[in-house]
Amino acid sequence: MTSNNNLPIERSPLLSKDSYRGRFAPSPSGLLHFGSLITALASYCDAKSTTDSQGLQGKWLVRIEDIDPPREQVGASASILSTLEAFGLHWDEQVLYQSQQAKRYREMLNELRQQHLSYYCRCTRNEIKQIGGIYQGHCRSLNQPKQDSAARLVNQHGLHQFNDIFQGRVQCDLALAAEDFIIHRKDGLFAYQLAVVHDDIFQNISHVIRGCDLLEPTARQLTLFATLNCPAPQYGHIPLAITDQGYKLSKQNKAPAIDKNHPQPSLIAALNFLGQAPAPELVYEDVGDIIDWAVEHWSREKVSPVKEITIA
């Protein structure tokens, strides 16, 4: 069954049809590290180097994805924001906290349920792993009770390919893209896929610049956008920073926090990682001057299309 109407999600206003609205959406599970800085800087520069038909500069928003309390680090949200400011990355509009969006997420879940676009599932991870790791829709017709169940989307689209700003034509795993994925967890928490799509619609996000670790989830998000009959943002996935031991720089891997008291070297290193090749002497300039240079000289074409880059 296909939904014929957009689900009622409030949107931020667009000043013009070609307005650029980007976002950086960290989770407060740890402090900002060099990999986070690369993503924040790329998304900021892509937004601020773009103007619409009215000559207005793109907007860059910050969203704190704090919907998984057990994984959050105390004080991380405030630290993330102060670090962004120290690095000259100043956001437009009010910071959105996903923890304050619960009412809207529930409304979206209810609408999907009423339109028979979701169902409750009691299958465990271990059960799914035993059949190959891809969920086969076991509970779709069982009318499971809500209690002690996860909610899954009825996946009618299975979108598995898209055009990426940096990666070109991307093809994701077809079986994984066709899976009825979870939109509300059994433990009562909202699933990432549901929250991120809702908020991209809610904030009228036009472009999403982020790391290549999210290439596969993009297929699921595109499927949810299609289910909701809402236009999806344009995606651009930049290379991941990988240590010489082969580990992705991430909070999960305990990547060290960047130094917000001396941000210039990290900014220059991030610009070099992104292929922008700033002059070495720029490291002695004020943070604001480095950011101004980065925006003025930003070039998508200089960003490597590889998915991973090893750093020292």
C-alpha positions in Angstrom: 0.0 0.0 0.0 1.4 3.3 -1.0 0.8 6.6 0.8 -0.8 9.2 -1.6 -0.3 12.2 0.6 2.7 13.7 2.3 2.6 13.1 6.1 2.0 16.3 7.9 5.5 17.4 9.0 6.0 21.1 9.7 8.8 22.7 7.7 11.2 25.6 8.1 10.5 28.3 5.4 12.6 28.5 2.2 13.4 31.9 1.0 13.7 30.7 -2.6 13.3 27.4 -4.4 17.0 27.0 -4.8 17.9 28.0 -1.2 20.8 25.9 0.2 20.2 24.6 3.7 22.9 22.3 5.0 23.5 20.8 8.5 26.1 19.2 10.8 24.5 16.7 13.1 26.9 15.2 15.7 25.8 12.9 18.5 26.9 13.7 22.0 28.5 10.3 22.6 31.9 12.0 22.8 33.9 15.2 22.0 34.6 16.4 18.5 37.7 14.7 17.0 39.6 15.3 13.7 37.2 13.2 11.7 34.2 15.3 13.0 36.1 18.5 12.1 36.5 17.3 8.5 32.8 16.7 8.2 31.8 20.0 9.9 34.2 22.0 7.8 33.2 20.4 4.5 29.5 20.9 5.2 30.1 24.5 6.4 32.2 25.4 3.3 29.8 23.8 0.9 26.9 25.8 2.4 28.6 29.1 2.7 30.2 29.0 -0.7 26.8 28.6 -2.3 24.4 31.4 -3.2 20.8 31.1 -4.4 19.0 33.0 -7.2 18.5 35.9 -4.9 22.2 36.1 -4.1 21.7 34.8 -0.5 24.4 32.7 1.1 23.5 29.1 2.1 22.4 28.4 5.6 24.4 26.0 7.9 22.5 24.4 10.8 23.6 22.4 13.7 21.5 19.5 15.1 22.5 17.5 18.2 21.4 13.9 17.7 20.8 13.1 21.3 18.2 10.3 21.0 20.3 7.5 22.6 20.8 8.5 26.2 22.8 5.4 27.2 25.5 6.3 24.7 25.7 10.0 25.6 28.6 11.6 27.4 27.8 14.1 30.1 28.6 17.6 28.9 29.4 16.5 25.4 26.7 18.6 23.7 27.9 21.9 25.2 31.5 21.0 24.4 30.7 20.2 20.8 29.0 23.6 20.4 31.9 25.5 22.1 34.4 23.6 19.9 32.6 24.6 16.7 32.6 28.2 17.8 36.3 28.0 18.6 37.0 26.7 15.1 35.0 29.6 13.5 32.1 27.4 12.5 29.1 29.5 13.5 25.7 28.1 12.8 22.6 29.8 11.5 19.3 29.5 13.4 18.7 27.8 16.7 20.4 24.5 17.5 17.9 21.6 17.2 18.1 18.9 19.8 16.5 15.6 18.8 15.6 14.9 22.4 13.1 17.7 22.1 11.4 16.2 19.0 9.8 13.2 20.6 6.2 14.4 20.1 6.8 15.0 16.4 8.5 11.6 16.0 5.5 9.9 17.7 3.1 11.7 15.3 5.1 10.4 12.4 5.1 6.9 13.7 1.3 7.0 14.3 0.7 8.3 10.7 2.8 5.5 9.2 1.0 2.9 11.4 -2.4 4.3 10.4 -1.5 4.2 6.7 -0.3 0.5 7.1 3.2 1.5 6.3 4.7 0.0 9.4 4.2 -3.0 11.6 5.5 -4.5 14.9 8.2 -7.1 15.0 9.6 -9.3 17.8 12.4 -10.9 15.9 15.7 -10.7 17.7 19.1 -9.8 16.3 20.3 -13.3 16.9 17.4 -14.8 15.0 18.1 -12.5 12.0 21.8 -13.3 12.1 21.0 -17.0 11.9 19.2 -16.5 8.6 22.0 -14.5 7.1 21.7 -11.1 8.7 19.0 -9.7 6.4 15.5 -9.5 7.9 13.0 -11.3 5.7 9.7 -9.7 6.8 8.7 -12.5 9.1 6.4 -10.4 11.3 4.8 -8.3 8.5 1.6 -10.3 8.4 1.5 -11.5 12.0 -0.1 -8.5 13.7 2.3 -8.5 16.6 1.3 -6.5 19.7 3.1 -3.1 20.3 4.4 -4.1 23.7 8.0 -5.5 23.6 8.1 -5.0 19.8 10.1 -2.9 17.4 8.4 -1.0 14.6 9.6 -1.7 11.1 8.8 0.3 7.9 7.0 -1.5 5.1 9.8 -1.1 2.5 8.0 -0.7 -0.8 10.9 1.1 -2.7 14.2 -0.6 -1.8 16.1 2.3 -3.2 19.7 1.2 -3.5 21.4 3.7 -5.8 21.8 7.4 -5.9 24.0 10.2 -7.3 26.5 11.5 -4.8 28.2 14.9 -5.0 31.6 13.5 -4.4 31.3 9.7 -5.0 29.3 9.9 -8.3 26.9 7.0 -8.9 26.6 4.9 -5.7 25.1 1.4 -5.5 24.4 0.0 -2.1 23.7 -3.6 -1.2 20.4 -4.5 -2.8 19.3 -7.0 -0.2 20.0 -4.6 2.7 18.3 -1.7 0.9 15.1 -3.9 0.4 14.9 -4.8 4.1 12.0 -3.7 6.3 14.2 -1.6 8.6 13.5 -0.5 12.2 12.0 2.9 12.8 11.3 2.5 16.5 13.4 0.3 18.7 12.1 -2.4 21.1 13.6 -0.5 24.0 11.4 2.5 23.3 14.0 4.7 21.6 13.4 6.3 18.2 15.6 4.8 15.5 18.2 6.9 13.8 16.6 6.5 10.4 13.3 7.9 11.5 14.7 10.8 13.4 17.2 12.0 10.8 14.7 11.9 7.9 12.0 13.6 10.0 14.4 16.4 11.0 15.8 16.8 7.5 12.2 17.4 6.3 11.4 19.5 9.4 14.4 21.8 8.8 14.0 21.8 5.0 17.5 20.5 4.5 18.6 20.6 0.9 22.1 19.2 1.1 23.7 16.7 3.4 27.5 16.6 3.5 28.9 13.8 5.7 31.3 10.8 5.9 31.3 7.7 3.7 30.5 5.6 6.7 26.9 6.7 6.1 26.6 5.6 2.4 24.6 2.5 3.2 22.2 4.2 5.6 21.5 6.8 2.8 19.7 4.1 0.9 17.3 3.6 3.8 16.8 7.3 4.3 16.0 7.7 0.6 13.4 4.9 0.9 11.8 6.6 3.9 11.7 9.9 2.0 10.0 8.1 -0.9 7.5 6.5 1.5 6.6 9.9 2.9 6.4 11.4 -0.6 8.9 14.1 0.4 11.9 15.2 -1.7 15.2 14.0 -0.4 18.3 16.2 0.1 21.2 16.0 -2.2 23.9 13.9 -0.6 27.7 14.3 -0.7 29.9 11.7 1.2 33.5 12.7 1.9 36.3 10.3 2.6 36.8 8.9 6.1 39.9 9.6 8.1 41.6 6.3 8.8 44.5 5.7 11.2 47.6 3.8 10.0 46.2 0.8 12.0 43.1 0.8 9.8 40.7 2.3 12.4 38.2 5.0 11.5 38.5 8.1 13.6 35.4 8.0 15.6 34.1 8.5 19.1 33.5 4.7 19.4 37.1 4.1 18.7 38.1 6.8 21.3 39.6 9.2 18.8 41.2 12.1 20.7 39.4 15.4 20.9 40.7 18.3 18.8 42.3 21.2 20.6 39.9 24.1 20.7 42.5 26.3 22.4 44.8 26.1 19.3 42.5 25.4 16.4 44.6 26.7 13.4 46.8 23.5 12.8 43.8 21.3 12.8 41.9 23.5 10.5 44.8 23.6 8.0 45.1 19.8 8.3 41.4 19.3 7.6 41.5 21.6 4.6 44.5 19.6 3.3 42.6 16.3 3.9 39.8 17.7 1.8 42.2 18.6 -1.0 41.8 22.3 -0.7 45.6 22.9 -0.4 45.8 26.1 1.7 49.1 28.0 1.8 51.2 26.7 4.7 51.5 30.3 6.2 47.8 30.4 6.6 48.3 28.5 9.9 49.5 31.8 11.5 46.3 33.7 10.7 43.3 34.2 12.8 40.7 31.4 12.8 38.2 33.7 11.1 40.6 34.5 8.3 41.2 30.7 7.7 37.5 30.1 7.5 37.0 33.0 5.1 39.7 31.6 2.9 38.2 28.1 3.1 34.8 29.4 2.0 36.2 31.6 -0.8 38.3 28.8 -2.2 36.1 25.8 -1.6 36.1 23.4 -4.5 34.0 20.2 -4.6 36.2 19.0 -7.4 39.3 18.9 -5.2 37.7 16.5 -2.7 38.9 13.0 -3.3 36.3 10.5 -4.4 38.0 7.7 -2.5 36.1 6.4 0.5 39.0 6.3 3.0 42.2 8.2 3.5 44.9 7.1 5.9 46.3 9.9 8.1 49.5 9.8 10.2 
